[in-house]
Amino acid sequence: MEEIKKIMLNAKPKWTEKSLNSYSSNFSKIHFKLGNQLEDEPDFNYIEDYEKVIDFINNLAPYGKPMKDSTKKNYYQSCMAMVEGMNGGR
């Protein structure tokens, strides 16, 4: 999760610690399902497969209930921060 935070800070240096923790937690859930957890160096390139990520977020249903649009927006924001951070940030 520290690697995720570093990448996100590269994109969003003004985020507070609370925001960073929240968005990195959201992205960690996506990474746990879609990413390769077995490698020493995490590979986040799957995030650029937009259709796969959007489908995953749209089908998330914690506690058996679909997520609200505002919650989905937070997941999308975490993905956008990762893509931006991976591409050099601001």
Secondary structure, DSSP 8 states (H G I E B T S, - for coil): -HHHHHHHHHH-TT--HHHHHHHHHHHHHHHHHHS--SSSS---GGGG-HHHHHHHHHH--GGGS---HHHHHHHHHHHHHHHHHHTT--
